[in-house]
Amino acid sequence: MRVTIPDEVLDPYLAMADRTGRTIEATVTEQLDRWAAVPPEAVVIPLIGQGLERAQQATGGLPFRDAEDAVTRIESLASITFHNIHLDFSQQQLKELEHRAERQGKTVAQLAGEMIAQITTEFFWSVPPGPAAEPVPAPEGRPLVEVLKDDDPDADPRPVL
């Protein structure tokens, strides 16, 4: 098969062939083979040079194995998982957490653990040693659950949290 390539398209391949010491035919064949599985409608984001180095450094310093590895490592930068609770953060929010942790002399993991403990005491039952769970005490002077009633005898007496 014979393919005609315009000069402006061919020039980068010629430069690539010169840099690698390969023939132009081998260089073009390798590049075509490399992209054969990528459909034309696919979004392709080349990570090369400093962009690749910065992305790898920000995600642990190791080379990416594949796209899934890159995505997984990027996701882990902007989230905290504590047991089965997963909290997503923007990069700015994560930086704020890091800043707060540093100010308090803690790690982000310690700060996240304290946040989870606070959420737990606000929303869930605490389980003290023993057979039964006890409710978390209400704040001073305020019931944990309040029943609001109307003068109307048909008013809904369900608890309001």
C-alpha positions in Angstrom: 0.0 0.0 0.0 1.2 3.5 -0.8 0.1 6.5 1.3 0.9 10.1 0.4 1.6 12.3 3.4 1.7 16.1 3.1 5.1 17.7 3.9 3.8 19.6 7.0 2.5 16.3 8.4 5.6 14.4 7.4 8.1 16.9 9.0 7.5 15.8 12.6 7.9 12.2 11.7 11.2 12.9 9.9 12.5 14.7 13.0 11.3 11.7 15.1 13.1 9.3 12.8 16.3 11.4 13.0 16.2 11.5 16.8 15.7 7.7 17.1 18.0 6.7 14.3 15.2 4.7 12.5 13.9 4.9 9.0 10.9 7.1 8.2 9.0 3.9 7.2 9.7 2.2 10.6 8.8 5.4 12.5 5.5 6.0 10.6 4.6 2.3 10.9 5.3 2.3 14.6 3.2 5.5 15.2 0.3 4.1 13.1 0.4 0.8 15.0 0.5 2.7 18.3 -2.8 4.6 17.5 -4.6 1.8 15.6 -6.8 0.9 18.6 -7.8 4.5 19.3 -11.1 5.4 17.6 -11.2 8.8 15.8 -13.9 10.1 18.2 -11.8 9.3 21.3 -10.5 12.2 23.4 -6.7 11.9 23.6 -4.7 13.9 26.0 -1.0 13.4 25.4 1.1 13.6 28.5 4.6 14.3 27.4 7.7 16.1 28.7 7.2 18.3 31.7 3.4 17.7 31.8 4.0 14.0 32.2 6.7 14.5 34.8 4.6 16.9 36.8 1.6 14.5 36.8 3.7 11.6 37.8 5.5 13.6 40.5 2.1 14.9 41.9 0.8 11.3 42.1 3.7 9.6 43.8 6.6 10.0 41.5 6.3 6.6 39.8 5.5 6.2 36.0 1.9 5.5 35.1 1.3 1.9 34.1 -1.8 2.8 32.1 -4.8 5.3 31.9 -6.6 3.5 34.7 -3.6 3.8 37.0 -3.3 7.5 36.2 -7.0 8.1 37.0 -6.9 6.1 40.2 -3.8 8.0 41.4 -5.4 11.4 40.5 -8.6 10.5 42.3 -6.7 9.5 45.4 -5.3 13.0 45.5 -8.7 14.6 45.9 -10.4 12.3 48.3 -10.2 10.8 51.7 -11.5 7.3 52.5 -12.1 6.3 56.1 -13.4 2.7 56.5 -16.4 2.6 54.1 -17.0 6.4 54.0 -15.5 8.2 50.9 -15.3 11.9 50.8 -14.5 13.7 47.6 -12.7 17.1 47.6 -11.6 19.5 45.0 -7.8 20.1 44.9 -8.4 23.5 46.6 -10.4 21.9 49.4 -7.7 19.2 49.9 -5.1 22.0 50.1 -7.2 23.7 52.8 -7.3 20.4 54.8 -3.6 20.1 54.5 -3.1 23.7 55.7 -5.5 23.1 58.6 -3.7 19.9 59.6 -0.3 21.5 59.4 -1.5 24.5 61.6 -2.7 22.0 64.2 0.4 19.8 64.0 -1.5 16.9 62.6 -1.6 14.8 59.5 -4.5 15.0 57.0 -5.4 11.4 58.1 -5.6 12.5 61.7 -7.7 15.5 60.8 -10.0 13.4 58.7 -10.4 10.9 61.5 -11.5 13.7 63.8 -14.0 14.9 61.2 -15.4 11.4 60.8 -15.7 11.1 64.6 -17.5 14.4 64.8 -19.9 13.3 62.0 -20.5 10.1 63.9 -21.4 11.8 67.1 -23.7 14.2 65.3 -25.6 11.6 63.2 -25.1 8.1 64.6 -25.3 6.1 67.8 -22.2 5.6 69.8 -21.6 2.1 70.9 -20.1 1.9 74.4 -18.7 -1.3 75.8 -21.6 -3.5 76.6 -24.5 -5.2 74.9 -26.6 -2.2 73.9 -26.0 1.0 72.0 -26.7 4.3 73.8 -27.8 7.5 72.0 -25.4 10.4 71.9 -26.5 12.9 74.5 -28.2 16.0 73.3 -26.5 19.4 73.6 -27.0 21.1 76.9 -30.6 22.5 77.2 -31.8 21.1 73.9 -33.5 17.7 73.3 -32.1 15.5 70.6 -35.6 15.1 69.1 -38.4 17.6 69.5 -42.1 17.0 68.9 -43.8 20.1 67.5 -47.6 20.2 67.9 -50.1 22.6 66.5 -53.3 23.7 68.2 -54.9 21.6 65.5 -55.8 18.1 66.9 -55.1 16.6 63.4 -51.5 18.1 63.3 -48.7 15.6 62.5 -47.1 14.7 65.8 -44.1 13.1 64.2 -40.7 14.0 65.6 -38.8 16.9 63.9 -35.1 16.5 63.8 
